[in-house]
């Protein structure tokens, strides 16, 4: 049985190919906004970090009405660290819109998400976006997509996919590359005609699988998914089949549907509809909501396992509480565990110390987004160096490997390959494509920690990299990390030009004059391998009028400014990153020099 007036689609694409902007225009032209409503660009990227980084972090769904049809649209993440959500979204929809840049063409992430969609036998519509670009090459890009379909083993019938040429910026779509269409009519019509209506028996027993989680302060976890069979009703008793096979009878406290960007209360959700359910306690992704006392679970959904972990701990630095809320261990643990309510790829574990929590995630970006979100909430805390999660199989030590795909200008290939070789990467494939080279590697996950920044520097920002989890393989041995030591503040005080000038002769500074520092804080990088303690707060002794004005002419070199991800990459094993709403400070775990020497001596015994 089909639900003829419903179409469920996901929008998938490589990072920055315009899928979120496309959704903006679809919503606008379908009348999802009130006449006087002020709408910002990238409406689905409601998170401040999403707007700043220009990426979609969390999957979001919306619903629009067109010509009597309900079109449910899910905007999925495009970054590797959030790729686990892509697979779960595929279970909610019947078709996908594959957005491809009219100039850049198929990129590594395009291949990844398309492969996941085709594995689920979803019907694709190819949207060639950014047709307004002067250097657009739609014919070549469609050929690239065709080659990609063939490479992914699509049958001959599957190669007859519809292509719509679009400018999300200008708000038009056309079935012909040489002409502009009237608004998005061609795209809307293609969705209705080519994407199948959802299948399912509306008269059967309720069956709905949880694909996404949200959180509400009043309702707790909110389960989002598609009604696979039957009808779910507000206030009804249901049976939830847990991931371990056990069952629990619960009552639906609230039932929501989607209208435009709004979540609205509804009395029932029928087969094929995407709904949100509140009041089902500690429900989890992959679990099935069934008719009361009629458990009939769907196959469990795969959830990406974490490959990277780091310690989060209470801020105990001398500056604790100066710039934000000094958080207790109880509050820190509660905040981290609250994040697990919606982020199913995150793990939070207690440790032997009540003030330290072990947090595991899918990658550097995954963890850095959590850190940045918490500091914007006004919290202070500290984090350790990210480290890879190893596994043991008998006597063998296994570590996670990533499948890395790199797109780089020809003149950067040598330096990129040299660095990946040093990081234990194995070259799988190399393809030269008109001035750009695509490299494929199998590389230990720990070999990618700190690589992104170096890669962007080596390629002058023109390189593109994407990686996804490959498998656990045999441990590949030590990888040389940071070779340089650090410059450590000798005392608590305020940095001076005179003190920094002396430090500058030893290496590269991370700060300018007039900055408050404390003993044990890292103020720069030494040009040699060992750490050295240096007095950056030293005042010049004034002996006459001439020398008292001489500092006015001294010019310090510009300090190296590090962003959050770069700080995480830079961290050493014996260091913490102090995170506050206004500052990021590198420090030694043991602040006092004498105690640090004893700590190192005991560690090496």
C-alpha positions in Angstrom: 0.0 0.0 0.0 1.3 3.4 -0.9 0.8 6.8 0.8 0.4 8.6 -2.5 0.6 12.2 -1.3 3.9 11.9 0.7 7.5 12.1 -0.6 10.4 11.5 1.7 13.8 12.7 0.4 17.2 13.4 1.8 19.6 16.0 0.4 23.2 14.7 0.3 26.4 16.3 -1.0 30.0 17.1 -0.5 30.7 20.0 2.0 29.9 23.4 0.5 28.1 22.3 -2.6 25.1 24.2 -1.7 22.5 21.7 -0.3 21.6 23.9 2.7 21.1 26.9 0.5 19.0 24.8 -1.8 16.7 23.9 1.1 16.3 27.6 1.9 14.9 28.4 -1.5 12.7 25.3 -1.6 11.1 26.3 1.7 10.7 29.9 0.5 9.1 29.1 -2.8 6.8 26.5 -1.2 5.4 29.2 1.1 6.9 27.8 4.3 7.4 31.3 5.6 4.8 33.8 6.6 4.6 36.9 4.4 6.1 39.2 7.0 8.5 36.6 8.5 12.2 37.7 8.4 14.2 34.8 7.2 18.0 34.4 7.5 20.1 32.5 5.0 20.9 28.9 5.7 17.8 28.5 7.8 18.4 24.8 8.6 21.8 25.7 10.0 20.4 27.1 13.2 23.5 26.3 15.2 25.9 29.3 15.4 28.9 27.0 14.8 27.2 25.6 11.6 26.8 29.2 10.3 30.4 30.1 11.1 32.0 26.9 9.8 29.7 26.7 6.8 28.9 23.1 7.4 25.9 21.1 8.5 26.7 19.4 11.8 23.3 17.9 12.8 20.8 16.3 10.5 17.5 18.2 10.4 14.2 17.6 8.8 11.5 19.9 7.5 8.3 19.6 5.6 6.8 21.6 2.7 3.5 21.4 0.9 3.4 21.6 -2.9 0.4 20.9 -5.2 -1.3 18.8 -2.6 1.8 16.8 -1.8 3.7 16.7 1.5 7.5 16.7 0.7 9.6 15.8 3.8 13.2 16.9 3.4 16.1 15.8 5.5 19.3 17.9 5.3 22.2 15.6 6.2 25.7 16.4 7.4 28.5 16.5 4.8 31.5 16.2 7.1 33.2 12.8 7.8 33.0 13.2 11.5 29.2 13.3 11.3 28.8 10.7 8.5 27.2 8.2 10.9 24.0 10.2 10.7 23.9 9.9 6.9 23.4 6.1 7.0 20.5 6.4 9.5 18.8 9.1 7.4 18.7 6.7 4.5 16.3 4.5 6.5 13.8 7.4 6.7 13.5 8.3 3.0 12.7 6.8 -0.4 14.9 9.0 -2.5 17.8 11.3 -2.5 18.7 14.6 -4.1 22.4 14.4 -4.9 23.7 18.0 -5.1 26.9 18.4 -7.2 28.7 21.7 -7.8 28.5 22.7 -11.5 32.3 23.5 -11.5 33.9 21.2 -8.9 31.9 18.1 -9.9 32.1 14.8 -7.9 34.2 15.1 -4.8 35.2 12.4 -2.2 32.2 12.9 0.1 29.9 12.7 -3.0 31.0 9.2 -3.5 30.6 8.2 0.1 27.0 9.5 0.6 25.9 8.3 -2.9 27.2 4.8 -2.1 25.2 4.7 1.1 22.0 5.8 -0.7 22.4 3.2 -3.5 23.0 0.4 -1.0 19.5 1.2 0.4 18.1 1.1 -3.1 17.0 4.7 -2.9 16.0 6.6 -6.1 18.4 9.4 -6.9 17.8 12.8 -8.5 21.0 14.6 -9.5 20.9 18.4 -9.0 23.8 20.3 -10.7 23.9 23.4 -8.5 25.6 26.7 -8.9 24.7 27.0 -12.6 25.1 30.8 -12.2 28.9 30.4 -12.0 30.8 31.7 -15.0 33.0 28.6 -15.1 30.2 26.1 -14.8 30.7 22.9 -16.8 27.4 21.0 -16.4 28.0 18.5 -19.3 31.3 17.3 -17.9 29.9 17.2 -14.3 27.0 15.0 -15.4 29.5 12.7 -17.2 31.5 12.5 -13.9 28.4 11.6 -12.0 27.6 8.9 -14.6 31.1 7.5 -14.3 30.7 7.5 -10.5 27.4 5.5 -10.8 29.1 3.0 -13.0 32.1 2.8 -10.6 29.7 2.0 -7.8 28.2 -0.9 -9.7 24.8 0.5 -10.6 22.9 -1.5 -13.2 22.1 -0.2 -16.6 18.5 0.7 -15.6 19.9 2.7 -12.6 21.9 4.9 -15.0 18.7 6.6 -16.2 18.7 9.1 -13.4 17.0 12.5 -13.8 19.2 15.6 -13.9 17.9 19.0 -12.8 20.1 22.1 -13.4 19.8 24.6 -10.6 21.0 27.9 -9.2 20.1 28.0 -5.5 21.5 31.5 -5.3 19.2 32.8 -8.0 16.3 30.5 -7.2 15.6 28.7 -10.5 15.7 25.1 -11.8 15.6 23.7 -15.4 15.7 20.4 -17.1 18.0 21.9 -19.8 21.5 23.2 -19.0 21.3 26.0 -21.5 18.1 27.7 -20.2 16.8 29.1 -16.9 13.6 27.7 -15.6 10.7 29.3 -13.8 11.6 29.2 -10.1 11.9 25.6 -8.8 8.9 24.2 -10.6 11.1 21.7 -12.6 12.6 20.4 -9.4 9.3 20.1 -7.5 7.7 18.2 -10.4 10.7 15.9 -10.7 10.5 15.0 -7.0 6.8 14.2 -7.3 7.2 12.2 -10.5 10.4 10.2 -9.9 10.6 9.7 -6.1 8.3 6.8 -5.1 5.6 7.2 -2.4 6.5 5.4 0.9 5.3 1.8 1.1 3.5 0.3 4.2 0.2 -0.9 5.5 -1.6 1.9 7.3 -4.0 -0.7 8.7 -1.3 -2.9 10.1 0.3 -3.0 13.6 2.4 0.1 14.5 6.1 -0.1 13.6 8.4 2.9 13.7 12.2 2.9 14.0 14.1 5.7 15.8 16.6 7.3 13.4 17.4 10.6 15.2 17.2 12.0 18.7 16.4 15.4 20.0 16.2 16.6 23.6 13.6 18.7 25.4 13.9 20.0 28.9 10.3 18.9 29.7 10.0 15.7 27.7 13.5 14.4 27.8 14.6 12.5 24.7 12.5 13.1 21.6 12.6 10.2 19.1 12.4 11.1 15.4 11.7 8.6 12.7 9.4 7.4 9.9 6.2 5.4 10.6 7.0 2.2 8.8 3.5 0.6 9.3 0.3 1.5 11.0 -0.6 4.7 12.9 1.0 6.2 16.0 -1.4 8.2 18.2 -0.8 10.9 20.8 -1.4 9.5 24.3 -1.4 5.9 23.2 0.4 3.0 25.0 3.2 1.5 22.9 5.9 -1.2 23.3 9.5 -0.2 22.7 11.9 -2.9 21.6 15.3 -2.0 22.9 18.7 -2.6 21.3 19.4 -5.6 23.5 16.0 -7.2 22.5 14.2 -6.4 25.8 10.8 -4.6 25.7 9.2 -1.8 27.7 5.6 -0.5 27.7 5.4 3.3 27.6 3.0 6.1 26.8 3.4 8.6 24.0 3.3 11.9 26.0 3.5 14.2 22.9 3.4 13.6 19.2 4.8 16.2 16.7 4.7 16.6 13.0 6.7 19.1 10.8 5.4 22.1 9.0 8.1 24.1 7.3 10.6 24.8 10.0 8.1 24.4 12.8 7.5 21.3 14.9 3.7 21.2 15.6 1.7 19.0 17.9 -0.5 16.4 16.1 -2.9 13.7 17.2 -1.7 10.9 14.9 1.1 10.0 12.5 0.3 7.6 9.6 2.4 5.2 7.6 5.1 7.1 5.6 5.0 10.2 7.8 8.1 11.5 9.7 7.2 12.3 13.3 8.8 13.2 16.6 7.7 11.3 19.7 8.2 12.5 23.3 7.8 10.8 26.6 9.4 7.4 25.9 12.2 7.7 28.5 15.7 6.6 27.6 14.9 5.6 24.1 17.8 5.2 21.7 18.6 5.3 18.0 17.7 2.0 16.3 15.0 0.9 18.7 11.6 0.2 17.4 8.2 1.6 18.6 5.6 -1.1 18.2 1.9 -1.7 18.8 1.3 -2.4 22.5 2.2 -6.0 23.4 3.0 -6.7 19.7 6.8 -6.4 19.5 8.0 -6.6 15.9 11.4 -4.9 15.7 13.2 -3.7 12.5 16.9 -4.6 12.0 19.1 -2.5 14.3 20.7 0.6 12.7 24.5 0.8 12.6 26.1 3.5 14.8 29.6 4.7 14.1 32.0 3.7 16.8 34.2 6.4 18.3 37.9 6.2 17.3 39.3 9.2 19.2 39.1 10.0 23.0 40.3 12.7 25.3 39.9 13.7 29.0 37.7 16.5 30.1 38.4 17.8 33.6 37.6 20.5 36.0 39.7 23.7 35.5 42.2 23.9 38.3 44.5 26.6 36.8 45.4 29.8 38.8 43.0 31.7 36.5 40.0 29.4 37.1 36.8 31.4 37.5 38.1 34.6 36.1 36.4 34.5 32.7 33.5 32.0 33.1 31.5 29.8 35.4 33.9 27.6 37.5 32.3 24.2 36.8 32.3 21.5 39.5 32.9 17.8 38.6 29.3 17.0 39.1 28.2 19.8 36.7 30.8 18.8 34.1 29.7 15.2 34.2 26.1 16.2 33.9 26.8 18.5 31.0 28.8 15.9 29.1 26.2 13.1 29.7 23.4 15.5 28.5 25.2 15.7 25.2 24.8 11.9 24.8 21.1 12.4 24.8 21.2 13.5 21.2 24.7 12.6 20.0 24.7 8.9 19.6 28.3 8.7 18.4 29.6 10.2 21.6 30.7 8.2 24.7 31.3 9.6 28.2 32.9 7.4 30.9 33.8 8.0 34.5 37.5 7.5 35.5 39.3 6.7 38.8 39.4 10.5 39.4 35.9 12.1 40.1 37.1 15.3 38.4 38.2 13.6 35.1 35.8 12.2 32.4 36.8 10.2 29.3 35.0 11.5 26.2 35.2 9.5 23.0 34.1 10.7 19.5 34.4 10.2 15.8 37.3 12.7 15.2 38.9 16.0 16.0 36.0 18.1 14.6 33.4 16.0 16.4 35.1 16.7 19.8 36.1 20.3 19.0 32.4 21.1 18.2 31.5 19.9 21.7 34.3 21.9 23.3 33.3 25.1 21.4 29.6 24.6 22.3 30.4 24.3 26.0 32.7 27.3 26.2 30.0 29.4 24.4 27.7 28.4 27.2 30.0 30.2 29.6 31.7 27.1 31.0 35.4 26.7 32.0 37.2 23.3 31.9 40.3 21.6 30.6 41.0 18.9 28.0 43.9 16.6 27.3 45.5 15.6 24.1 43.2 13.5 21.8 44.3 9.9 21.5 43.3 7.0 19.4 41.2 4.1 20.8 43.1 0.8 20.5 41.7 -2.7 20.7 43.3 -6.1 21.7 42.7 -9.3 19.8 44.5 -12.0 21.7 48.2 -11.0 21.5 47.6 -8.5 18.7 47.2 -4.8 19.2 44.8 -3.2 16.8 44.2 0.4 15.9 41.5 2.2 13.7 42.5 2.9 10.1 40.8 5.6 8.0 40.3 5.6 4.2 41.7 9.0 3.2 40.9 10.7 -0.1 42.8 13.9 -1.0 42.4 16.3 -3.9 45.4 18.6 -4.2 47.1 20.8 -6.8 50.0 19.1 -8.7 52.7 21.3 -7.1 51.8 20.1 -3.6 51.7 16.4 -4.2 55.4 15.8 -3.1 55.1 17.4 0.3 51.7 15.8 1.0 52.9 12.3 0.1 56.1 12.8 2.2 54.1 13.7 5.3 51.5 10.9 4.8 54.4 8.5 4.5 55.9 9.6 7.8 52.4 9.1 9.3 52.3 5.5 8.3 49.9 6.0 5.4 49.8 3.4 2.5 49.1 4.8 -1.0 46.2 2.9 -2.6 45.6 5.0 -5.7 46.8 8.1 -7.5 44.9 9.8 -10.4 46.0 13.0 -12.2 43.1 15.1 -13.5 44.2 18.2 -15.3 46.3 20.0 -12.8 44.8 18.4 -9.7 45.8 15.0 -8.3 43.6 12.6 -6.3 45.3 10.4 -3.8 43.8 7.6 -1.8 45.4 6.3 1.3 44.8 3.8 4.1 46.2 5.5 7.2 46.1 5.0 11.0 43.5 7.4 12.6 46.3 8.7 14.9 48.3 9.7 11.8 45.6 12.2 10.9 45.7 14.0 14.2 47.3 17.3 13.4 47.5 16.6 9.7 44.7 18.9 8.5 46.4 22.1 9.4 49.7 21.1 7.8 47.8 19.9 4.7 46.0 23.2 4.3 49.3 25.1 4.7 51.1 22.9 2.2 48.3 23.2 -0.4 47.8 27.0 0.3 44.2 26.3 1.2 43.4 24.6 -2.2 43.6 21.1 -1.0 40.5 19.0 -0.1 40.6 16.0 2.2 38.0 13.5 3.3 38.3 10.4 5.4 35.9 7.7 6.7 36.5 4.7 9.0 37.9 1.7 7.3 38.7 -1.0 9.8 40.8 -2.0 12.8 44.2 -3.2 11.6 47.5 -4.3 13.1 49.3 -1.5 15.1 51.8 0.2 12.8 54.3 1.4 15.4 55.3 4.8 16.7 54.5 7.9 14.7 56.8 10.8 15.3 54.8 13.7 16.8 55.8 17.2 17.7 59.6 17.5 17.6 59.9 20.9 19.2 59.8 21.7 22.9 57.8 24.6 24.4 58.6 27.9 26.1 57.1 27.8 29.6 56.2 30.9 31.8 58.5 31.1 34.8 56.2 33.1 37.0 52.7 34.5 37.3 52.4 38.1 35.9 51.9 40.1 32.8 54.0 39.7 29.7 56.3 42.5 28.8 58.0 43.5 25.5 61.4 43.1 27.2 60.6 39.6 28.5 59.1 38.5 25.2 62.0 39.8 23.2 64.3 37.5 25.1 61.9 34.6 24.6 61.6 35.4 20.9 65.3 34.5 20.4 64.5 31.0 21.6 61.6 30.2 19.3 58.1 31.2 18.2 55.7 33.1 20.6 52.0 32.4 21.0 51.2 35.8 22.5 52.0 39.5 22.6 52.9 41.9 25.5 50.2 42.8 28.1 48.8 39.2 28.5 48.3 37.7 31.9 50.2 34.4 32.3 50.8 31.9 35.2 53.7 29.7 36.1 53.6 26.5 34.0 51.6 28.1 31.2 53.0 27.6 27.6 53.8 30.9 25.9 55.5 29.6 22.7 57.4 26.9 20.9 61.1 26.3 21.4 63.3 26.1 18.3 64.9 23.0 19.8 63.6 19.7 21.2 63.6 20.3 24.9 61.2 22.4 27.0 62.7 25.6 28.6 61.3 27.8 31.3 61.6 31.5 30.5 60.6 34.8 32.3 58.3 36.6 29.9 57.2 39.0 32.6 60.7 40.4 33.1 60.9 44.2 33.4 63.9 46.1 32.1 66.0 47.8 34.8 66.0 51.5 34.0 69.4 53.3 34.7 68.9 56.5 32.7 66.5 58.5 30.6 67.7 57.2 27.3 67.2 53.5 28.2 63.7 54.2 29.6 62.4 55.2 26.2 64.3 52.7 24.1 61.6 50.0 24.3 59.3 52.2 22.3 61.2 51.3 19.1 61.3 47.5 19.7 59.0 45.5 17.4 58.1 41.9 18.2 57.4 39.4 15.5 53.7 38.6 15.0 52.8 35.7 17.4 51.4 32.4 16.0 47.7 32.5 16.6 46.1 29.0 17.0 42.5 28.1 16.6 40.8 25.5 18.8 41.5 22.6 16.4 45.1 23.6 16.1 45.5 23.8 19.9 44.1 20.2 20.1 46.6 19.1 17.4 49.5 20.8 19.2 48.9 19.4 22.7 51.6 17.1 24.2 51.1 14.1 26.5 52.0 16.1 29.6 49.9 19.2 28.7 46.3 20.4 29.1 44.3 23.0 27.1 42.5 25.3 29.4 39.2 26.4 27.9 37.2 29.5 29.0 34.6 31.6 27.2 37.3 34.2 26.3 40.6 32.3 26.2 42.4 29.1 25.2 45.6 28.5 27.2 48.1 25.7 26.8 49.6 24.6 30.1 51.7 21.8 31.6 49.8 19.3 33.6 52.2 19.9 36.5 52.6 23.7 36.8 55.6 24.2 39.2 59.1 23.5 37.8 60.4 21.5 40.7 57.3 19.3 40.9 57.4 18.8 37.1 61.0 17.6 37.4 60.0 15.1 40.1 57.0 14.0 38.0 59.2 13.3 34.9 61.8 11.5 37.0 59.2 9.2 38.6 57.5 8.6 35.2 60.8 7.4 33.7 61.7 5.0 36.5 
